[in-house]
Amino acid sequence: MNKLALSVVLGLGLLAGNAVAGDVAAGKAKSAVCAACHGADGIAVIPGYPNLKGQSEQYIVSSIKAYKAGQRTGGLAPVMQAQASMLNDADIANLAAYYASLK
């Protein structure tokens, strides 16, 4: 019985973690500063800058968090590190949800 209870608790925890997703509308509102380099529609306006439109939500989250933690250091990383430092986890999730939603 203890194994069953443990399995149920772990399963619910996994489902709860997957159920938490960013808010697309909040991400769109927050994306105004991103648009200067990554475009209003997620298509970069500056050569060499990545397109964010349609990128994987998890990829965007992990990328922004890596910039925020100083783990990405190449190229224009200082610009992204500064931008990422101003974002909390909800902001990051919302931006990722917004850009992932663009098709």
N, C-alpha and C positions, 0 to 999 in steps of 0.2 A: 504494500500500500504506500509506503514511503517513497518508493521509486516512481510510482504513478503520480503522487503529489508533486514531487520534484520535477518530473517531466512536464506537468501542466504549468507549473510556475515558470519554468524556463521557456516553454513554448509561448506563453502569454507575454513574457518579457521580450522575446524576439519579435512577436507580432506588434507590440507597442512601439518598438524601435523602428520598425518598418513603416508604421502608420504615420509617423511624424514626418511631414513633408513641408517644404517651404510654401509660402503664400505667393502665388504668381502676381497678384495685384500689388502687394507690398514690394515685391522685387522690382516690378516695373517702375514704381514710384522712386525706389532707391537707385535705379540704374541711370539716372540723369547724369551723374558725374562720370560713369563708365562710358557714356556715349561719346565723350570728347575724343576718345581713342578707339573704342570698340564699335562705334556707330550706334545710332538711335535704334536700328533694327538688328543689332548684334553682328553686323558686317563691318569689319574694321575700316576706318577711313584713312588710316595711316599705314603705308606699306611696312610690312614686318610685324605688325601687331596682329595677334590672333583673332579670328572670328569666334564669337561666343554663341552665335545663333545655332541652336540645335545640339550643342555639346551635351554630353552626359552630365546629368545633375551631380552625380557623385564625383566626377572628374573636376567639375568647377569647384565644388566644396573642398576637395582635397588640395586643389591648386591654390585657392585663396588662403586656406589655412597654412599651407607650406610657405607662402609669401609672408604671412603674418608672423610665423615662427622663425623667419629668417633662413629657412632651408633652401629656398630658391635664391640664387645669388647672381646668375648670369644676366647679360644684356641690360635691359631696363628694369631689373629687379628692384632697385631702390625706389622707383616710381610706384611699383605695385606694392612694395612693402609699406610705403607710406599710406597708400590708399587702404590696404588691408588692415592696417593697425587701427583704423577708425571704425571697423566693422565688428559687431558682436556675432555670436553664433546664429541668431535668428536672421540678422541681415544677410549673412552668408548663405543660409538655407534659402531665403527668399530670392536672392539674386540668382542662385543656381536654378531654382524652380522656374523663374521667369525665362532665363536664357534657354533652358532645356525645353520649354514649352514652344519656343519659336521654331516653326518648321518651314 
